[in-house]
Amino acid sequence: MKDKLDSSSVDFLIDAVLSLKSRDEAAAFFDDLLTVAELKSMSQRLEVARMLQNRETYQDISVKTGASTATISRVARALNYGKGGYNTVLGRII
């Protein structure tokens, strides 16, 4: 099975993100690219990952973020068995 990130359009998106040079540029890009719901969903998953790294319980995470247990489980699986993306980002920003 092909990797879900193996496509020229995904490469183009990743290159676009890497070209951003400031928080303002990134905010403008994501505002143009994503719906409010998509942006909230992405930011929620990153917050869930941070909280999981801090060993907070699923219940506390759900109450604080509004994330479902399915979302929390999916993020936990990515943290533990994924390609390390969450860990890389969180290690750099916190």
N, C-alpha and C positions, 0 to 999 in steps of 0.2 A: 504494500500500500504506500502510495506517495505521501510524503510528509505534507501536512496541511499548510505549511508555510512555503511550499515549493511552487511558486508561480511568479511570473514577471510582474504582475500587478501588485503582489505583496512586496516584492523587492522594491518596486517603485515607491510604495508607501513608506517602507523602512528608510529608504534613501531620503525621502521628503522629511521625515521626522529628524533624521540625522543632520539635515541641512539647517535646522532651526538654531538660531544663535542666542535667543533670550527667552525669558519667561513670557514677555509680551508677545513675541512672535509665536511661541507655542500656544498660548491662549487663543490668539487670533486664528491660528490654523485649526485647532480642535473645535473652536466655535463654528468655523465654516464647514468643517468636515462632518461633525457629529451632531445628532439631535441632542437635546437636553437629556433625554432618557438614556441615550447611549453613553454620554459623558458621565452621568451620575452612576450608571452601572459599572463603568470602568473604574471610576474613582472609588466606588464602594468595594470592588474586589481588591484593589490595592490596599485599602484600609483594613480589610479583613485579613489580608496576608500579613500586614504589620502586626495586627493584634494576635494572630496565630503565632508569629515569631516570639511575641511577648508572653506566650503560653496562657492567653486568656481563654476562658471556656467558650464553647459554642453558644451557650445560652447568653452569656454576657455580650458576646460579639453580636448576636442576633438582636438583642435589646438595644445596644448602642448604635448599630448601623442600619437595622431594619433588614439585613440580609437573611435569606432563608437558610435553613440548615443544608439544603441541597447546594446552594452557592458556597457556603462555608466549606462543605465537604469537597467540592470541586477545587476550590483554592488550596485547601490542605493537601489534596492529591498532587496538585501542581508543585507545591512547595516541597513535598517529599519525594515525588517521583518524576517531576517534570525536567525540563532542560536547564533549570537554574535561573530563569529570567527574573522571577520575583526576588530571589536571593541576591542577585547582582544589583538590581535597582535599589532594594532596601538597604543593602550594605553600603551603597554610595550616598544615600540621602538621609539616613538616620544614624 
